[in-house]
Amino acid sequence: EQAVQVICERSAAQATTKGSGRMAAVGLSGERIAEVLLETGLNKSVARAAINSPNAVTVSGSLKTLEKLGASLESQGVFFRLLDLDYAFHSRAMDPIQATLLKHLADLTPRAGKGLFVSTVSGALMSGKKLDATYWWNNIRQPVLFNQAIDTLAGLGCRVFVEIGPHAILQRYVKDSLSKLNVTGRVLSTLRKNDDGLDRLSETAWRACLIGVPFNLGQHFGQ
C-alpha cells in the first residue's frame, strides 16, 4: 500500500511541473559535462539530471538553454539529443512541489527489506528504513547516480543484471559501466515493446539460470 502511495503522490506532484523545461541526452561523463556547463556559463540554468554511465549523462533545463548547450556540443562533435519529455526532472524545476510531496508522504513507515538495496540517489548501499518522505523527495530532485550504483553492485560481486520494465533502455549503460571496471557481466531484459507477455518473464528467468544464477526449484514451481 505504501509503495502505491509513493508512486501516486510522486506522479501527481511531478505532473504539475509539465511545461517547466526539457531534458536531453549527452555523450559525456558526469565530470566533463560539469566542466562544459561552467565553460558555457550554463551551470546555473542546466542541471545534471542523471549520470548514466562513464560516457552518458542526462541534463535538464529550459528548452532555450538546452538548445544553446546542444549547439555548442554538436559543433564539437559531441552527441546531443533532446528527449521527448515536457519536463525537467531532477532540476530546480521540481522545487515548487517539495512541500506538497513531503506533506503527502509524511506518514510513510519504511522498513528494512530482505535483500541488499543499492540506491541511485546515493549510489551506495542503503537500508530500506531510510526510504522516508525526504528520500523520495531527493529521488525526484537530486541527479540519478545510476553509474555509481552499478559500480557499487559490481564491487559487491554482482555479475548478472536484470532490467525490469516495459521496455529495456538501460542495458548499454550497465555494459559500459562494467566495461570501464574491466568486469565481465551479463545484462538481461524482461519486457519489450509488443512483446510483453508472461512468456517473456519466464524466458528471462530461465536465461538467468542458464548463465549461473542460483536456481531454487521451490520458488519456480512451488510445492
C-alpha positions as CSV (number, residue, x, y, z in Angstrom):
1,E,0.0,0.0,0.0
2,Q,2.8,2.4,0.8
3,A,4.6,1.6,-2.5
4,V,1.4,2.5,-4.4
5,Q,1.1,5.7,-2.3
6,V,4.6,6.7,-3.2
7,I,4.0,6.1,-6.9
8,C,0.7,8.0,-7.0
9,E,2.0,11.0,-4.9
10,R,5.2,11.3,-6.9
11,S,3.4,11.1,-10.2
12,A,0.7,13.6,-9.2
13,A,3.3,16.1,-7.9
14,Q,5.6,15.9,-10.9
15,A,2.7,16.2,-13.3
16,T,2.1,19.7,-12.1
17,T,5.6,20.7,-13.4
18,K,4.7,19.9,-17.1
19,G,6.0,22.6,-19.4
20,S,8.6,23.8,-17.0
21,G,11.5,22.5,-19.0
22,R,13.0,19.7,-21.1
23,M,15.7,17.0,-20.9
24,A,18.5,15.9,-23.2
25,A,20.9,13.0,-23.5
26,V,24.6,13.9,-23.8
27,G,27.6,11.7,-24.7
28,L,29.9,12.9,-22.0
29,S,30.9,11.8,-18.5
30,G,29.5,13.4,-15.4
31,E,32.7,15.2,-14.7
32,R,33.1,16.6,-18.2
33,I,29.5,17.8,-18.6
34,A,30.0,19.8,-15.3
35,E,33.1,21.4,-16.8
36,V,31.2,22.2,-20.1
37,L,28.4,23.9,-18.1
38,L,30.9,26.1,-16.3
39,E,32.7,26.9,-19.6
40,T,29.5,27.9,-21.3
41,G,28.0,29.7,-18.3
42,L,25.0,27.4,-18.2
43,N,25.9,25.8,-14.8
44,K,23.1,27.7,-13.0
45,S,20.4,27.1,-15.6
46,V,21.2,23.5,-16.7
47,A,21.3,20.6,-14.2
48,R,23.0,17.2,-14.4
49,A,19.9,15.1,-14.1
50,A,21.4,11.6,-14.4
51,I,24.9,10.1,-14.6
52,N,24.0,7.0,-16.6
53,S,27.4,5.5,-17.5
54,P,31.1,6.6,-17.9
55,N,30.2,8.5,-21.1
56,A,26.5,9.2,-20.9
57,V,24.5,11.7,-18.9
58,T,21.1,13.4,-19.0
59,V,20.7,17.1,-18.4
60,S,17.6,19.2,-17.6
61,G,16.8,22.9,-18.2
62,S,14.7,25.2,-20.3
63,L,14.4,24.5,-24.0
64,K,16.3,27.6,-24.8
65,T,19.3,26.8,-22.6
66,L,19.3,23.2,-23.8
67,E,19.3,24.3,-27.4
68,K,22.3,26.6,-26.7
69,L,24.1,23.7,-25.0
70,G,23.3,21.4,-27.8
71,A,24.6,23.8,-30.5
72,S,27.9,24.1,-28.6
73,L,28.3,20.4,-28.1
74,E,27.3,19.4,-31.6
75,S,29.9,21.9,-33.0
76,Q,32.5,19.8,-31.2
77,G,31.2,16.5,-32.4
78,V,29.6,15.5,-29.1
79,F,26.4,13.5,-29.1
80,F,23.4,15.6,-28.0
81,R,19.7,14.7,-28.3
82,L,16.6,16.4,-26.9
83,L,14.2,13.9,-25.2
84,D,10.5,13.8,-26.0
85,L,9.6,14.9,-22.4
86,D,7.9,18.1,-21.4
87,Y,9.5,18.1,-18.0
88,A,12.8,19.0,-16.4
89,F,13.2,16.2,-13.8
90,H,16.0,16.3,-11.3
91,S,16.4,20.0,-11.6
92,R,15.2,23.2,-9.8
93,A,12.1,23.0,-11.9
94,M,10.9,20.4,-9.3
95,D,11.4,22.7,-6.3
96,P,7.8,24.0,-6.2
97,I,6.5,20.5,-5.4
98,Q,8.8,19.8,-2.4
99,A,6.4,20.9,0.3
100,T,3.5,19.1,-1.1
101,L,5.3,15.9,-1.6
102,L,6.9,15.9,1.9
103,K,3.4,16.5,3.4
104,H,1.7,13.8,1.4
105,L,4.4,11.2,2.2
106,A,4.9,12.2,5.8
107,D,3.1,9.1,7.2
108,L,5.4,6.6,5.4
109,T,6.8,3.9,7.7
110,P,9.7,2.3,5.8
111,R,11.4,-0.8,7.0
112,A,14.3,-3.0,6.1
113,G,13.9,-5.3,3.1
114,K,15.1,-8.9,2.8
115,G,17.8,-8.3,0.3
116,L,20.6,-5.7,-0.4
117,F,19.4,-2.4,-1.7
118,V,21.6,0.0,-3.7
119,S,20.1,3.4,-4.2
120,T,20.5,5.5,-7.3
121,V,20.1,8.5,-5.1
122,S,23.2,7.8,-3.1
123,G,24.9,5.4,-5.4
124,A,25.6,3.2,-2.4
125,L,24.1,0.5,-0.2
126,M,21.2,1.8,1.9
127,S,18.8,0.4,4.4
128,G,15.1,0.3,3.5
129,K,14.4,2.0,6.7
130,K,15.7,5.3,5.2
131,L,13.1,5.4,2.4
132,D,11.1,8.1,4.0
133,A,9.5,11.2,2.6
134,T,12.8,13.0,2.4
135,Y,14.4,10.1,0.5
136,W,11.6,10.2,-2.1
137,W,12.0,14.0,-2.5
138,N,15.7,13.6,-3.1
139,N,14.8,10.8,-5.6
140,I,13.0,13.5,-7.6
141,R,15.3,16.4,-7.1
142,Q,18.8,15.0,-7.0
143,P,20.7,13.5,-10.0
144,V,20.2,9.8,-10.7
145,L,23.6,8.2,-9.9
146,F,23.0,5.1,-12.0
147,N,26.7,4.7,-13.0
148,Q,27.7,4.8,-9.3
149,A,25.1,2.3,-8.3
150,I,26.3,-0.2,-10.9
151,D,29.9,0.4,-9.7
152,T,28.7,-0.5,-6.2
153,L,26.9,-3.6,-7.3
154,A,29.9,-4.8,-9.3
155,G,32.0,-4.2,-6.2
156,L,29.6,-6.4,-4.3
157,G,30.2,-9.2,-6.8
158,C,27.1,-8.9,-8.9
159,R,27.6,-10.2,-12.4
160,V,24.1,-10.7,-13.8
161,F,21.8,-7.7,-14.1
162,V,18.1,-7.9,-14.9
163,E,16.3,-4.8,-16.1
164,I,12.7,-5.0,-15.0
165,G,10.5,-2.6,-17.0
166,P,8.1,-2.3,-20.0
167,H,10.9,-1.7,-22.5
168,A,14.6,-2.1,-21.8
169,I,16.7,1.0,-22.2
170,L,19.4,0.6,-19.6
171,Q,21.4,-2.3,-20.9
172,R,24.0,-0.2,-22.7
173,Y,24.6,1.9,-19.6
174,V,25.2,-1.2,-17.5
175,K,27.5,-2.8,-20.1
176,D,29.6,0.5,-20.4
177,S,29.9,0.8,-16.6
178,L,31.1,-2.8,-16.3
179,S,33.5,-2.4,-19.2
180,K,35.2,0.6,-17.5
181,L,35.7,-1.6,-14.4
182,N,37.1,-4.5,-16.5
183,V,34.3,-6.6,-15.2
184,T,32.7,-9.3,-17.2
185,G,28.9,-9.5,-16.7
186,R,25.6,-10.1,-18.4
187,V,22.6,-7.9,-18.7
188,L,19.1,-9.3,-19.3
189,S,15.9,-7.6,-20.2
190,T,12.4,-8.5,-19.2
191,L,9.6,-7.0,-21.3
192,R,9.8,-5.3,-24.7
193,K,7.5,-3.2,-26.8
194,N,4.9,-5.5,-28.5
195,D,6.5,-8.5,-26.6
196,D,5.4,-8.1,-23.0
197,G,3.6,-11.3,-22.0
198,L,4.3,-13.8,-19.3
199,D,6.4,-15.9,-21.6
200,R,8.9,-13.0,-21.8
201,L,9.3,-13.0,-18.0
202,S,9.7,-16.8,-17.9
203,E,12.3,-16.7,-20.6
204,T,14.3,-14.1,-18.7
205,A,14.2,-16.3,-15.5
206,W,15.4,-19.3,-17.5
207,R,18.2,-17.3,-19.2
208,A,19.4,-16.1,-15.8
209,C,19.5,-19.7,-14.6
210,L,21.4,-20.8,-17.7
211,I,24.2,-18.3,-17.0
212,G,24.7,-19.4,-13.4
213,V,22.2,-17.5,-11.2
214,P,21.4,-19.8,-8.2
215,F,18.2,-21.7,-9.0
216,N,15.6,-22.7,-6.5
217,L,13.0,-25.2,-7.8
218,G,10.6,-24.4,-5.0
219,Q,10.5,-20.8,-5.9
220,H,9.7,-21.6,-9.6
221,F,7.3,-24.5,-9.2
222,G,6.0,-24.4,-5.6
223,Q,5.0,-27.5,-3.7
